[in-house]
Amino acid sequence: MTPDRRHEISELTVHDALPAQSLHQNKRAFTIGKVPRADFLDLPDRSRKPRTAGLTHVLDKGLPLADVRSLLGVCEPYVDVWKLGWGVAYVDPDVAAKVALLGDAGVRACTGGTLLELAWVQGRTARFLGWAADCGFPCVEVSNGTVAMRAEDKRALIETASRRFTVLAEVGSKDPAAVVTPEAWARQAKADLAAGATWVVTEGREGGRVGLYEPDGRVRSEVVAALTAEVGVDRLIFEAPQREQQVWLLRAFGPDVSLGNIPAGEVLGLETLRLGLRADTLVDPRPDRPQ
């Protein structure tokens, strides 16, 4: 071994033995410790929690409690509603602990609409609502996208549930063959809000190919226009699981549009879209920028 090589190894060994404080002061070392929050860019205005608009609504397909805790450690400032999809809450052994964990992080836990639809069909609505309250859920979703339910029955459910919970009322069918009429969706949204819902959720499912979306994932812009004209964009949560759908809605309404059915692992990615930190929504403000 050459003398220079022995000196290099000796230097590395001594360097590795330095205390963490010295490593911070040594420009040749990796920085150890918490990196300061980045704040050097001009970004769009973004509302902060607790939000009433610009919500990020996450779809939980059955995440373990430890995973939820880990995800919240990263994305808590950017999540507002956490829906335990379908009937996941019914079979999750840690549902009460998960709801409490979310509440401590300032995130509203919500039941899936399908679970209430099944309870209603079986005549167990009161038992469902009592169970949801015992679990600590602050929100429930009321929908009629799976079972045959008259509009007046849905509104009665909303009225009953809104006495104890924040209600998210979903508009639209999960059946890809269902006819989508902008005027009908707008009327239903208005009626659901009048019945006591706080927000209206537009059906898109986890795949983004039904309801608000064409089978190829394109946004039904005429439905969006009818809904926003009738109830205003701030009362709507657009289920938008696909990036292209999120981009379309952000370009149409800005960073504080409410988006739902976001996969839990994609919350930070969505926030970069909201803030123009991704090519799809980045805006170059220079008047003399190259064309």
N, C-alpha and C positions, 0 to 999 in steps of 0.2 A: 504494500500500500504506500502511495506517495505521501510525502510530508503535507502537501496541500490537502489531500483527501482526509488525512488524520485530523487536520485542523478544522475542516468543514464538519466532520462528524462530531468533534468535540464541541464546536459552536452550537450545533443543533441540539445536543444533549443538554447543554447549559441553558439554552433558550427555552427548551421544553420544560425545564424545572422552574422557570420564573413564575412568581405568583401572578394571579389573574390581573391584579392592579398594574403590574409591570407590563403585562401583555398589552393592555390598553394603551400604554405609553410608547410601546415599541412599534414603529411603523411597519416593521417587517413581519409582525405577528398577525394572526387572525384576531379580530375583535371578539372578545368574550363579554357577554352581558346583553342587556336589552338595548336594541337599536332604537333611537328616537323616532317618533312618529313622523312620517314624511308629510311635509306641508309646504313644499316649494313650488307647486304648480297652481296655475289659475284654473279652477274647475267649476262646472255648473253648480248653482246653489242646490243643496240637497237638504230636505227636512230631516230633523232628528227625532228619535223616539222620546215620548210616545207619539206615534204618527196617526193621523186620520186619513191621510192620502200618501201615495208613494209607498204603499205597503209591499213588502216581500212576503209572500205566503208560500210556505214550504209544504211539500207533500212527503209525509213519512210513510214508507211502505212496510215498516216493521223493524226499524233500527233498534239495536240493543241500547239499553240505558247508558252504558259506558261510551258508546259511539256518539250519542246525543250530547253527552257532557263534553266530549272532546271537540265536537263540531261547534258547540256554543262558545268554547274557549277561543275560537277563531272568528266566528261570524256573528256573534250575539248582537253587535251594534246594528246589523243590517237586516235582521229577521224580526218580523212583527207578528205573524200568525203561523202556527205550526199545526197542520192538519194531520191527524192520524187517519190515514186514508181508509175508505171502505169500512170494514168491520175490524180493522187491526186493533183498535182499543179494546174490543170485546175479548180478544184472546191474548193480549199482552199481559204477562204476569206482573210487570212493573209499571202498569199504566198510571197509577196514582203517584208513584215516585217520579215518573217522567213529567207528568203535568206540574208537579211541585217544582221540579228542576227548571222547567221552562218559565214558570211564573217568577221564580227568583231572578231569572235573566231578563225579565220584562218582555217575555214572549207569550202571546195568548195561545193556549192550546185549544184545538177545535176537534170535535168529533166529525167523522165522515158522514155525508148525507145518506149513503146507502144503508147505514146501520139504523138510522131513524126511519127510513122508508120501510124496512123490514119490521121494525117494532110497530109501526102504524098498521101494517097489513095484519099483523098478529094480534092487534088490540092491546099492545103493551106500551103505548106512548108514555103514560104516567110513570111506569116502572123504568123506562129508558131515561126519562128526565131526572128521576130521583137518583138513579145510578150515576148519571153524568155529574150531578151535583155532589154526590158523595166522593167521586174521583177528583173533584176540584176543577172540572172544566169551566172556564169562564165563557166559552163560545160553543155553539152548536151550529151545524149546517142543516138547513131544511131544503130538501130538493124533491122533485118528482120526476127524475130522469130515468128511473129504472122501472118502477111499478106504475100502474094506471092509477092516477090520483087526480081528481077534479081540482080546478083552480081554487074553488072556495074551500076545499078541504086543506089544501096547502096553506092558504092564508090563515085558516083557523089554527093550524099547527104553529105558524109563525107567531100569531097572537099569544098562544099559550106559552111557547118557549121563551118569548121575549120578556115575560114577567120575571124570569130567573136568569136568563143568559143574554149575551150579545149574540144576535142571530145573523148568520151569513146565509142568504137565500140564493140558491143556485137556479139559474134560468137555462133551459135547454135539455134536450134528451141525449142519452148515451147511445141511442140507436143510430147508427150511421145512415140508415134509410129514412129517418124522420125528416119531414119537410121543415125547413128553416125559413121563417117569415120575419123580416125585420120589424114590421109593425106589431106582430104578436109578441115578440121578445120584448119590445119597448113597453107595451101595455102591461105585460107580466112583471117586468122590473118595477114599474111605477106602483103597481098594486102591492107587490111584496114589500116595498119600502113603506107604503101607507099602512100595511098590516103590522109593522114593527121591526122589520129587518134594518140592520145598520148598514150593511153593504150587500150588493148583489154580485154574485159570482157568475161569470159567463162560462158555460160548459165547454170544455175542450179536452177533458180526460187527460190521462197521463201521457198520451201519445200525440195530442194536438192534431187529430185528423177527423174530428166530429164537431158538431155544434157550431161554434164560432169559426170553424175552419173547414175548408174544402178537404176532400179525401187526400189531396196531395200536400196539405199543410198550409195552403195559402189562406190569408185572412179574408173573411167575408166582410169587406169594407162597408158594404151597405148596412150590415147589422150593427157594426160599430157606430156608424153615423146615426142610426136610429136610436140606439141606446143613449149615446151621449147627448143627443138633442132632447131626449125625454127626461133623463134623470141627472145628467151631468157626469163628467168623468170621475169626480172625486168619490162618487158613491158606488163605483164599479171596481171589481177585482177581475181582471182578465186572466183566465187560465191560459198560460203561454209557456208550455214546457220546452218548445223548440227555440233555439237561438234566433232563427230568422223571424219568428213571430215576436219575440221580445224586441228585436231591432225595429221592426215595423211599428210597434206600439210606442216605443221610445221616440222614434222620429216624429210620430204623429202628435204626441202629447208631452214630450219632455221627460226629464229624469224622475219626476214625482208622479208617474202613472203607477197604479197598483197592479202587480203581476203575481199570478198564482200558479200552483202546481209546479213550483221550482224544485228540482231535486236538491236534497240537502247538501250534497257535495259541490253544488254549482252556485252557491249564494255569492261567494266572492267574485266569481266570474260575471254574474249578473250585475254586481255593483260596479265593476269596471265598465260595463256597457252603459250604465246610468251616468257615469262620470266622464264618459268620453275617453277612457283609458284603454280602448280597444279599437282596432281599425274600423269596425263597423259603425262606430258612433263618434270617432275622433273628428274634431272640427279644427281646421287650420285657419286662424283668424287673420293671417297676414294679408293685407290688401295686394301686395306685390308678389304673392307666392307663385312659384312656377306652375304653369298650366300643363 
